[in-house]
Amino acid sequence: MNWYLAVMKKYVEFSGRARRKEYWMFVLFNVIFSVVAIGLDNLFGTFDSETGSGLVSGLYSLAVLLPALAVLVRRLHDIGKSGWWWFIILIPLAGPIWLIILLATEGQAGENQYGLNPKQAAA
């Protein structure tokens, strides 16, 4: 949970680097909270089956859009890639797979052009 809150505190901080653990823990809690939001939509009757969205889940998705993009960019910085690499997801089929591989790759040891190694800073 601390990793999720750390990302939310860096709401729109696109500079710097993010460890794999920071990124994937944010993704895990984001999925959990999204499922809870969908459950609340069903409970309150605000889920629209035609659009596939609801009020609570829509507001939650909107609230975490920028932090999710920021931590994604910082994660790409950790492996030495520009934040613009996230657009690789637009390549059908291969793009999302390639992005997941990049996001799961070990970060560069030591300092790179985007800043200090977050593993060394945390230790």
N, C-alpha and C positions, 0 to 999 in steps of 0.2 A: 504494500500500500504506500510505503514511503517513496518508492520509485515513481508511482503514479502522481503523487502530490508534488514531487520534485519537478516533474515535467510540467504540471499545471502552474507551478510558480514561475517557470520560464516561459510564460504564455506564448510570446511571439519572438523568442530569442533564437534566431536562425544562425548566429555565429557560434563557433566553438565546436566541440565534439561530444558525442554521446556514446557510451559503452553499449555493447550488445545487451547486457543485463538491463540497463535503463530502458532501452527501446522495447525489448520483448516483455518486460514486466508491465510497461505501460500498455502494450497491446493486449496482454492477458486481462488486466483490470478493465480496459476499455470494452473488451468483448463481454465480460461479466456484467458491467454496468449497462451495456446496450441490451442484453437479454433481460435484465431487471426492468429497464425502461419499456421494452416491448410488453413485458408482463403487466406493468402498470397501465399501459395503453389498453390492453385487453380487459383489465379489471375495471378501469374507469369508462370503458366503452368509447375511447377516443381513437381506436385503431380503424383505419379505412382499408378494407380489403381490396378495393379497386386500385388505390395508389400504392398499397403495401407499406404505408407509414402511419404513424400516429402523432399526436401532439407532443407527448412526453419524449418519445424516442427522437422525434424531429428536433425538438429543442436541445436535447442532449447532444445529438450529432452536430448541430450548429455550434454548440458551446465548445466542443473538443476538436473542431475542424482545424483551427490554427495551431493549437498545441501539438496535434498529431502530425501536421505537416512540418512544424518546426523540429520536432524530435526526429522525424524521418531525414530531414536535411542534415541535422547534426550527426546522425548515424552514418550517413554517406560521407560526411567530412572525416569521420573517424577512420575510414578506410582509404582516405586520400582522394575521394571523388567529389566533384562539384555537386551542389544541391540540385542542379538541373538534371542530374541523372535520374531523378524520380520520374521524369517523363518517359523513360524507357518502358514504363507500364503500358503505354499506348500501343506498343507493338503487339499485335494479336498473338495469343498463346505463349510465345517465347518471352515476351516482355515481363509479365508478372513473375514467371519462373526465375528469370535472370535477376529481377529486383530482389526476390526472396533470397537468392543465393548471395547477392551483394550484402543484404542486411544481416545475413548469418555469418559473414566473413569476419575473421579476427581483425581488430583494428590495427593500424600501423603502430609499431613500437616506437617510443620516443615522440618527439615533437614533429609535427608536419606543418604545412602551410596554414592549417586551420586552428592550430593551437597545441597546447600540451596534451599528452596522453592522459585521458581521464582515469585510467587504471592506476597510473603512477601518482596522480593527484589525490586519489582516494586512499591510497595506501599510506 
